[in-house]
Amino acid sequence: MRHRKNTVKLGRTADGRKALLSSMVCNFIEEQRIQTTLPKARLTRTLAEKMVTLAKSGTLSARRSALSKLRQRKHVTKLFESIAPQYKDRKGGYTRIIKLGKRGSDGSEMAVLEWVDLARIDKRRKPKEDEVAKPDEKADSKKDA
């Protein structure tokens, strides 16, 4: 009987599901925004919010617990040092899911999972001219002379 067994299985074994969620949350911490299917986004959201709640306490025990779930030290460090402090005054709801519609190939519902109110740096954006360090024009003129 299935009494109180509410796990979304995603067509995987328990170990495969744990590995998938761990890597999804680590990618989410690194990229700060991921596009995936809606059921995966919902499961990733639950684990990510639990990890932020752990990280807000900042204790060694919480860090070890997060490391046992996520299995990647650099992502746990980023979670504890840069993401969790930005949510210290927030009581929950650290992520949002935006539905994108159906995927063309197989009709799966797609969604974007992103952090709420997080200062995001877009790696793909080209820096503006005033952001790029300009070399001294004097140094260039000395080379010409």
LINPEUR-V743635 format. One record per backbone hydrogen bond with DSSP energy under -0.5 kcal/mol. NH is the residue of the N-H (numbers start at 1). CO is the residue of the C=O. If there is no record, write none. Layout:
# LINPEUR-V743635
nh;co
NH;CO
NH;CO
This chain:
# LINPEUR-V743635
nh;co
5;2
6;4
9;7
12;9
17;13
18;14
19;15
20;16
21;17
22;18
23;19
24;20
25;21
26;22
27;23
28;24
29;25
30;26
31;27
32;28
34;113
36;34
36;111
38;109
41;37
42;38
43;39
44;40
45;41
46;42
47;43
48;44
49;45
50;46
51;47
52;48
53;49
54;50
55;51
56;52
57;53
57;54
58;54
63;59
64;60
65;61
66;62
67;63
68;64
69;65
70;66
71;67
76;72
77;73
78;74
79;75
80;76
81;77
82;78
83;78
84;79
86;83
87;84
88;85
90;87
96;114
98;112
99;97
100;110
101;110
103;108
107;103
110;101
111;36
112;98
113;34
114;96
114;112
115;32
116;94
120;118
122;120
123;121
131;128
132;128
140;136
141;137
142;138
143;139
144;140
145;141
